[in-house]
Amino acid sequence: MEKIVLHTCCAPCASAIIEYLLNQQIEPIIYYCNPNIYPIDEYEKRKGEITRHAEQLGLTIIDDDYNHEEWQNAVKGLECEPERGKRCLECFKYRLNRTAEWAVRNGYETFTTTLASSRWKLQSQIDEAGLQAEQNHPGSRYWNKNWRKGGLSERRSQLIKELGFYNQTYCGCEYSMKKP
């Protein structure tokens, strides 16, 4: 079975993608790199859900270090940007560079991301970040598949209900939280 590193933001976004990959005889290595998530309790909740799902499927999950301060430095000066703005692009670059670096260091070539399954994210930004990560890490290859197509968005919604996933109400960073 072919293997791929799947940068994963959360179980709801990952579930239909994982199912698709397994049906294509591709085993995803779940790479959980989300230092953007705030607060730490939210990070742990999301990590717990994808860990539970990965373990039920017998998949490997890699937990990247939670370094929120390092991530904040990566998006410094962009705190007031709107969702889908420059801050999101820099966030994607940070996380996908870490993913590509881990993939190459551990002998995997291809990586992709569940970020591309969210209707709240711009596919063009995700692909720009993924292709830059590929260039920055020779030996890696970014698979820029649009994970919203081919019934995957609908399947995602079904799996959230079927598997009882916690489904968050904001992207993850403190800057994307709804203000009261």
DRENDO-1510 file (C-alpha; in Angstrom, 1 decimal, always signed):
<recs>
REC; n; res; u; v; w
REC; 1; MET; +0.0; +0.0; +0.0 .
REC; 2; GLU; +1.3; +3.4; -0.9 .
REC; 3; LYS; +1.8; +5.9; +2.0 .
REC; 4; ILE; +1.2; +9.6; +2.2 .
REC; 5; VAL; +1.7; +12.2; +4.9 .
REC; 6; LEU; -1.7; +13.8; +5.6 .
REC; 7; HIS; -1.4; +17.1; +7.4 .
REC; 8; THR; -4.6; +17.0; +9.5 .
REC; 9; CYS; -6.3; +20.0; +11.2 .
REC; 10; CYS; -9.1; +18.0; +12.8 .
REC; 11; ALA; -11.1; +14.8; +12.6 .
REC; 12; PRO; -14.2; +16.3; +10.9 .
REC; 13; CYS; -12.0; +17.6; +8.0 .
REC; 14; ALA; -9.9; +14.5; +7.9 .
REC; 15; SER; -12.6; +11.7; +8.0 .
REC; 16; ALA; -13.8; +11.7; +4.4 .
REC; 17; ILE; -10.3; +12.2; +3.1 .
REC; 18; ILE; -8.9; +9.3; +5.1 .
REC; 19; GLU; -11.8; +7.1; +3.9 .
REC; 20; TYR; -11.1; +8.1; +0.3 .
REC; 21; LEU; -7.4; +7.5; +0.6 .
REC; 22; LEU; -7.9; +4.0; +2.2 .
REC; 23; ASN; -10.3; +3.2; -0.6 .
REC; 24; GLN; -7.6; +4.1; -3.1 .
REC; 25; GLN; -5.1; +1.8; -1.3 .
REC; 26; ILE; -3.2; +4.8; +0.1 .
REC; 27; GLU; -2.3; +4.7; +3.8 .
REC; 28; PRO; -2.2; +8.2; +5.3 .
REC; 29; ILE; +0.3; +9.0; +8.1 .
REC; 30; ILE; -1.7; +11.5; +10.1 .
REC; 31; TYR; +0.5; +14.5; +10.9 .
REC; 32; TYR; -1.1; +16.7; +13.5 .
REC; 33; CYS; +0.6; +20.1; +13.3 .
REC; 34; ASN; -1.7; +22.9; +14.6 .
REC; 35; PRO; +0.2; +25.3; +16.8 .
REC; 36; ASN; -2.3; +27.9; +15.6 .
REC; 37; ILE; -5.1; +26.4; +17.7 .
REC; 38; TYR; -6.1; +28.5; +20.8 .
REC; 39; PRO; -6.6; +27.9; +23.6 .
REC; 40; ILE; -4.6; +24.8; +24.5 .
REC; 41; ASP; -7.8; +23.1; +25.7 .
REC; 42; GLU; -9.2; +23.4; +22.2 .
REC; 43; TYR; -6.0; +22.1; +20.7 .
REC; 44; GLU; -6.2; +19.0; +23.0 .
REC; 45; LYS; -9.9; +18.4; +22.2 .
REC; 46; ARG; -9.2; +18.4; +18.5 .
REC; 47; LYS; -6.1; +16.3; +18.9 .
REC; 48; GLY; -8.1; +13.8; +21.0 .
REC; 49; GLU; -10.7; +13.4; +18.3 .
REC; 50; ILE; -8.3; +12.8; +15.4 .
REC; 51; THR; -6.2; +10.5; +17.7 .
REC; 52; ARG; -9.3; +8.4; +18.6 .
REC; 53; HIS; -10.2; +8.2; +14.9 .
REC; 54; ALA; -6.7; +7.2; +13.8 .
REC; 55; GLU; -6.4; +4.6; +16.5 .
REC; 56; GLN; -9.8; +3.1; +15.5 .
REC; 57; LEU; -8.6; +2.8; +11.9 .
REC; 58; GLY; -5.1; +1.4; +12.9 .
REC; 59; LEU; -3.4; +4.5; +11.4 .
REC; 60; THR; -0.2; +6.1; +12.6 .
REC; 61; ILE; -0.6; +9.6; +14.1 .
REC; 62; ILE; +2.3; +12.0; +14.6 .
REC; 63; ASP; +1.8; +14.8; +17.1 .
REC; 64; ASP; +4.0; +17.8; +16.2 .
REC; 65; ASP; +5.0; +20.0; +19.1 .
REC; 66; TYR; +2.5; +22.6; +20.2 .
REC; 67; ASN; +4.5; +25.8; +20.0 .
REC; 68; HIS; +1.9; +28.6; +19.9 .
REC; 69; GLU; +4.5; +31.3; +20.5 .
REC; 70; GLU; +6.5; +30.2; +17.5 .
REC; 71; TRP; +3.4; +30.2; +15.4 .
REC; 72; GLN; +2.4; +33.7; +16.6 .
REC; 73; ASN; +5.8; +34.9; +15.5 .
REC; 74; ALA; +5.1; +33.5; +12.0 .
REC; 75; VAL; +2.0; +35.5; +11.7 .
REC; 76; LYS; +3.2; +38.6; +13.6 .
REC; 77; GLY; +1.8; +41.8; +12.2 .
REC; 78; LEU; -1.1; +40.0; +10.5 .
REC; 79; GLU; -3.3; +39.6; +13.6 .
REC; 80; CYS; -6.0; +42.0; +12.3 .
REC; 81; GLU; -6.3; +40.4; +8.8 .
REC; 82; PRO; -9.7; +38.9; +8.0 .
REC; 83; GLU; -10.2; +35.2; +7.5 .
REC; 84; ARG; -8.9; +34.1; +4.1 .
REC; 85; GLY; -6.4; +37.0; +4.3 .
REC; 86; LYS; -2.6; +37.2; +4.5 .
REC; 87; ARG; -2.5; +35.7; +8.0 .
REC; 88; CYS; -4.2; +32.5; +6.8 .
REC; 89; LEU; -1.6; +32.2; +4.0 .
REC; 90; GLU; +1.3; +32.6; +6.4 .
REC; 91; CYS; -0.3; +30.1; +8.8 .
REC; 92; PHE; -0.7; +27.5; +6.0 .
REC; 93; LYS; +2.9; +28.1; +4.9 .
REC; 94; TYR; +4.2; +27.5; +8.5 .
REC; 95; ARG; +2.2; +24.3; +9.0 .
REC; 96; LEU; +2.8; +22.8; +5.5 .
REC; 97; ASN; +6.5; +23.6; +5.7 .
REC; 98; ARG; +6.7; +21.6; +8.9 .
REC; 99; THR; +4.7; +18.8; +7.3 .
REC; 100; ALA; +7.0; +18.6; +4.2 .
REC; 101; GLU; +10.1; +18.8; +6.5 .
REC; 102; TRP; +8.8; +15.9; +8.6 .
REC; 103; ALA; +7.9; +13.9; +5.5 .
REC; 104; VAL; +11.3; +14.2; +3.9 .
REC; 105; ARG; +13.2; +13.5; +7.2 .
REC; 106; ASN; +11.1; +10.3; +7.7 .
REC; 107; GLY; +11.4; +9.0; +4.2 .
REC; 108; TYR; +8.0; +10.0; +2.7 .
REC; 109; GLU; +7.7; +11.8; -0.5 .
REC; 110; THR; +4.1; +12.9; -0.9 .
REC; 111; PHE; +2.1; +15.1; +1.4 .
REC; 112; THR; -1.3; +16.8; +1.3 .
REC; 113; THR; -3.5; +18.6; +3.8 .
REC; 114; THR; -7.1; +18.4; +5.1 .
REC; 115; LEU; -7.1; +22.2; +5.1 .
REC; 116; ALA; -8.3; +21.9; +1.5 .
REC; 117; SER; -11.5; +20.3; +2.6 .
REC; 118; SER; -12.8; +23.4; +4.4 .
REC; 119; ARG; -15.2; +25.7; +2.6 .
REC; 120; TRP; -13.9; +28.5; +4.8 .
REC; 121; LYS; -10.4; +28.3; +3.3 .
REC; 122; LEU; -9.1; +29.4; -0.1 .
REC; 123; GLN; -7.8; +26.6; -2.2 .
REC; 124; SER; -5.4; +29.0; -3.9 .
REC; 125; GLN; -3.8; +29.9; -0.6 .
REC; 126; ILE; -3.5; +26.3; +0.5 .
REC; 127; ASP; -1.9; +25.3; -2.8 .
REC; 128; GLU; +0.5; +28.2; -2.8 .
REC; 129; ALA; +1.6; +27.2; +0.7 .
REC; 130; GLY; +1.9; +23.5; -0.3 .
REC; 131; LEU; +3.9; +24.2; -3.4 .
REC; 132; GLN; +6.2; +26.5; -1.5 .
REC; 133; ALA; +6.8; +23.8; +1.1 .
REC; 134; GLU; +7.6; +21.4; -1.7 .
REC; 135; GLN; +10.2; +23.8; -3.1 .
REC; 136; ASN; +11.6; +24.4; +0.4 .
REC; 137; HIS; +12.1; +20.7; +1.0 .
REC; 138; PRO; +13.7; +18.9; -1.9 .
REC; 139; GLY; +12.4; +15.3; -2.1 .
REC; 140; SER; +8.9; +16.2; -1.1 .
REC; 141; ARG; +5.9; +16.4; -3.4 .
REC; 142; TYR; +2.7; +18.3; -2.6 .
REC; 143; TRP; -0.5; +16.7; -3.8 .
REC; 144; ASN; -2.8; +19.6; -4.4 .
REC; 145; LYS; -6.1; +17.8; -4.6 .
REC; 146; ASN; -9.3; +19.7; -4.0 .
REC; 147; TRP; -10.8; +17.6; -1.2 .
REC; 148; ARG; -14.2; +19.4; -1.5 .
REC; 149; LYS; -15.1; +17.7; -4.8 .
REC; 150; GLY; -16.4; +14.3; -5.8 .
REC; 151; GLY; -18.9; +14.1; -2.9 .
REC; 152; LEU; -16.3; +14.4; -0.2 .
REC; 153; SER; -17.9; +17.5; +1.4 .
REC; 154; GLU; -21.2; +15.6; +1.7 .
REC; 155; ARG; -19.5; +12.5; +3.0 .
REC; 156; ARG; -17.6; +14.7; +5.5 .
REC; 157; SER; -21.0; +15.9; +6.9 .
REC; 158; GLN; -22.3; +12.3; +7.1 .
REC; 159; LEU; -19.2; +11.1; +8.9 .
REC; 160; ILE; -19.3; +13.9; +11.5 .
REC; 161; LYS; -22.8; +12.7; +12.5 .
REC; 162; GLU; -22.1; +8.9; +12.2 .
REC; 163; LEU; -18.8; +9.1; +14.2 .
REC; 164; GLY; -20.0; +11.7; +16.7 .
REC; 165; PHE; -17.1; +14.0; +16.2 .
REC; 166; TYR; -16.7; +17.2; +18.1 .
REC; 167; ASN; -17.1; +19.9; +15.4 .
REC; 168; GLN; -15.5; +23.2; +16.2 .
REC; 169; THR; -17.1; +26.6; +15.5 .
REC; 170; TYR; -14.0; +28.5; +14.5 .
REC; 171; CYS; -10.8; +27.9; +12.5 .
REC; 172; GLY; -8.6; +27.6; +15.5 .
REC; 173; CYS; -6.5; +30.7; +16.2 .
REC; 174; GLU; -7.5; +33.4; +18.6 .
REC; 175; TYR; -7.8; +35.8; +15.7 .
REC; 176; SER; -10.6; +33.7; +14.0 .
REC; 177; MET; -12.7; +33.4; +17.2 .
REC; 178; LYS; -16.0; +35.3; +17.0 .
REC; 179; LYS; -15.9; +38.4; +19.2 .
REC; 180; PRO; -18.8; +38.8; +21.6 .
</recs>
